[in-house]
Amino acid sequence: MLAQKGAACMQQVKQLTSIKPPGAVAAIVRAGGPAVQASARIPDYLHETYWWAYVHPNAVRLFERQWLVNLILWGNFARLRDAALDALGERLEGSTLQVACVYGDFTPRLAARVPQDAALDVVDVLPVQLANLRRKLGDETRVGLMNRDAANLGVPAAAYDRAVLFFLLHEMPEDVRRRTLAEALRAVKPGGRIVIVDYHLPHAAHPLKPLMSWILRRFEPFAMDLWRRDVSHWMPGIPAGAIAKRTTFGGLYQQLVIEVPQA
Ligand SMILES: C[S@@+](CC[C@H](N)C(=O)[O-])C[C@H]1O[C@@H](n2cnc3c(N)ncnc32)[C@H](O)[C@@H]1O
């Protein structure tokens, strides 16, 4: 009965959130300014696979807890966050793009590195996630919020000095992941930097490997792609030397720093 009600409710949410002009490009809204207007079409995989984590308003209420996101990453959230921020830089002059919202304090910490005359834009395809981020940022006005699909950013080429993708790629079906990486490479200037943090195949004897394999297969079905292949597989044409990869926590997590090649 409860499951039926839940499914009916999600169907309604899906219908309401799917009625969008295809390819519409949203204006950038300042955090601390007016609410973000929904304009991007929500991809089916988010409704079908991740409604419980991101789409449903209760998901935000449940997951927007620093201790919980830290637990999900086996106590590694702060370490992974700080390593990603350090790879971007101590002081982020120019323009920075964060592709997809993250629960916890990732974006406030990122924004703290952006000087007054520089810019940070955050893209997410779910208005509920951007509204949540807006709440977390308070009256911070340097951050632009954009309701767009990572696979179709709708920004000019070479618009940003750097971009960051924090645990986004493992949630995407392969074709969306490929397009998202192509968009990040297009959006960042030649010579700029892209930082990616995500799951990775742990060492064979990792004590959490069987449990993580079960969790990912059960709840995050696209994630196993990142156990099977290098992220470079979805970025054809990027020279190996342009990608610096390091793994942590027995190989379960990876950080990539990509120097965008000169055209
Ligand atoms: C960055 S990922 C995962 C982050 C991490 N698991 C956490 O603790 O939040 C989650 C975000 O990606 C967003 N997202 C997923 N697919 C997207 C897409 N195609 N375009 C833009 N945002 C997307 C979701 O709406 C969600 O806000």
The ligand as an SDF file (V2000), in Angstrom:
LIG
                    3D

 27 29  0  0  0  0  0  0  0  0999 V2000
   27.3000   15.3050   -7.6450 C   0  0  0  0  0  0  0  0  0  0  0  0
   26.2400   14.0050   -7.5640 S   0  0  0  0  0  0  0  0  0  0  0  0
   26.6780   13.1310   -6.1050 C   0  0  0  0  0  0  0  0  0  0  0  0
   27.2940   13.8530   -4.9870 C   0  0  0  0  0  0  0  0  0  0  0  0
   27.4540   13.1130   -3.7040 C   0  0  0  0  0  0  0  0  0  0  0  0
   26.9850   11.7510   -3.7500 N   0  0  0  0  0  0  0  0  0  0  0  0
   26.7590   13.8600   -2.5940 C   0  0  0  0  0  0  0  0  0  0  0  0
   27.0830   13.6220   -1.4670 O   0  0  0  0  0  0  0  0  0  0  0  0
   25.9440   14.7090   -2.8390 O   0  0  0  0  0  0  0  0  0  0  0  0
   24.6340   14.4960   -7.1230 C   0  0  0  0  0  0  0  0  0  0  0  0
   24.0230   15.5800   -7.9360 C   0  0  0  0  0  0  0  0  0  0  0  0
   24.1700   15.3540   -9.3160 O   0  0  0  0  0  0  0  0  0  0  0  0
   23.0440   15.8980   -9.9590 C   0  0  0  0  0  0  0  0  0  0  0  0
   22.9810   15.3660  -11.3160 N   0  0  0  0  0  0  0  0  0  0  0  0
   22.8640   14.0820  -11.6990 C   0  0  0  0  0  0  0  0  0  0  0  0
   22.8150   13.9850  -13.0470 N   0  0  0  0  0  0  0  0  0  0  0  0
   22.9280   15.2470  -13.5360 C   0  0  0  0  0  0  0  0  0  0  0  0
   22.9470   15.8090  -14.8390 C   0  0  0  0  0  0  0  0  0  0  0  0
   22.8380   15.0540  -15.9280 N   0  0  0  0  0  0  0  0  0  0  0  0
   23.0830   17.1360  -14.9530 N   0  0  0  0  0  0  0  0  0  0  0  0
   23.2030   17.9350  -13.8640 C   0  0  0  0  0  0  0  0  0  0  0  0
   23.1590   17.4620  -12.5970 N   0  0  0  0  0  0  0  0  0  0  0  0
   23.0380   16.1240  -12.4300 C   0  0  0  0  0  0  0  0  0  0  0  0
   21.8950   15.4910   -9.0720 C   0  0  0  0  0  0  0  0  0  0  0  0
   20.7580   16.2760   -9.2900 O   0  0  0  0  0  0  0  0  0  0  0  0
   22.5140   15.7070   -7.6870 C   0  0  0  0  0  0  0  0  0  0  0  0
   22.2410   16.9670   -7.1730 O   0  0  0  0  0  0  0  0  0  0  0  0
  1  2  1  0
  2  3  1  0
  2 10  1  0
  3  4  1  0
  4  5  1  0
  5  6  1  0
  5  7  1  0
  7  8  2  0
  7  9  1  0
 10 11  1  0
 11 12  1  0
 11 26  1  0
 12 13  1  0
 13 14  1  0
 13 24  1  0
 14 15  1  0
 14 23  1  0
 15 16  2  0
 16 17  1  0
 17 18  1  0
 17 23  2  0
 18 19  1  0
 18 20  2  0
 20 21  1  0
 21 22  2  0
 22 23  1  0
 24 25  1  0
 24 26  1  0
 26 27  1  0
M  CHG  2   2   1   9  -1
M  END
$$$$
